[in-house]
């Protein structure tokens, strides 16, 4: 039963983890928009999600809990692997070598935020459906 629940949530967990990491990368780009020679970075979300789902074997945890009794169930918090960051080639390079294009970064940041919220909504719906399936009929 637990392995089926893990399977139901592993995709959403990987997607949310990668969305969070992408949010940090895009926020870093925006924060360094005026830094000379700063190179904007991003990653291919779809490729990284496919890699995270593919390379995440069941039971492989990023951090584990210490068992104090042989009757305890082993557990841990799976971690999303770090994505391969790519450099962005600007449409119009700046004189100071900075490759951040604020309009593009803001659009990517907003798009990522909306998709993060959508992932949370899907996950909430999934949890609600599983919860309703486990409720006894009255």
N, C-alpha and C positions, 0 to 999 in steps of 0.2 A: 504494500500500500504506500509506504513512504517513498519507494523508488518511482512509483507512478506520479506522486505529487512532485517529486524532484524533476521528473521529465516534463511535467506541465509548466513548471516555472523557470527552467534553466534558460530557455530562449529569451524570456522577458528579462531575466536577471542579467544576461550578457548584453542585451540591447540597452538596458538602463545604465549599466556600467560604462559602456562605450559612449553613450550619449553624454554622460557626466564628464568623461575624459575629453570628449570633443568640445564641450562647453568650456572647460578649462583652457584648452589650446586656443580657442577663438577669443576668449577673454584676454589671454596673454597677448595675442596679436593686437587687439584693440588697445590694451594698456600701453603697448610699445609703439603706437602709431607715430610718435614724434622722436623715437630713438634712432639716431643715425646708424646706418648699416644693419638695422634689424631686418631679419628675413622672416616673412610671414610663413607659418606652417599650418598644415592641416593633414587629415588622413582620409582615405577612402573608407567610409563607414560600412558600406555593403561588403567589401572584401574583408574588412576586419571582423565584422559580425560573423561572416561565414567561417573565418579562421577560428574565432573564439568558440563557436558551436562545434566545429569539427574537432578541435584539439582539446576539448574539455571532456575527458573520459569521466564516467560516473564514479563518484566516490573520491575524486581527486580534489582536495581542498587546498586553498591557498594558506589558510591558517587552521590549526587543529586545536581541539580542546583537550585538556589533560583529563584522563579518566582516573577517578579515585576509587572506583569499584568495578569489578569485572561484570557487574550487571548493568552498567551504564551503556547507553547507545553512543558509539563514536560519532562525532559531529565536527563540523568546521564551517568556515565561511569561505566559499569559493571566490576566487578573485579573477577578474577579467585580465587577460594578458595585455601588456602595454602595446599599443598600436605602433606601427611603423610610420613615423612622421615624415611627411613629404614637404618640400619647399614649394612655395607658390611663385609662379612667374607673373609679374604684374603686366597689365596692358600698357601702362605708361610709367616707366621707371622714374623715380624721383632723383634729384641731384645728390641727395645725401646718402643714397644707397638703400634706403628703406623700401621694402616691397609691400608694405601694408596699404591696401586700398580700403579706406573706411567704409564706403558704401557697400562693397562686396562683403566685408567682414560683418557688418551690421545685419545684412540680409541673411548670411549663413548663421549668425548667432540667433536671430529671431526664428529662423526655420528650425534650427536644432532645438530651441526651447519649445516650440509648438509640437514637434515630434516627440520630445521627452514627455510632455504632458499627455499626448495621445497614447504613448506606451503605458503610462501610469493608468490611464482610463481603461485600456485593454486589460491590463493586469487586474485592476479592481473588478472589472466585469467577469473575468475568469475566476477570481476568488469567490465572488458572489454566486456564480453558477455552481462551483464545487461545493460551497457551503449549503446551497439549496438542495443539491443532490444528496447531501449527507443528513439532511433534516428528515425526521420520520414524518410520514404522511398522517394528517389528523382527520 
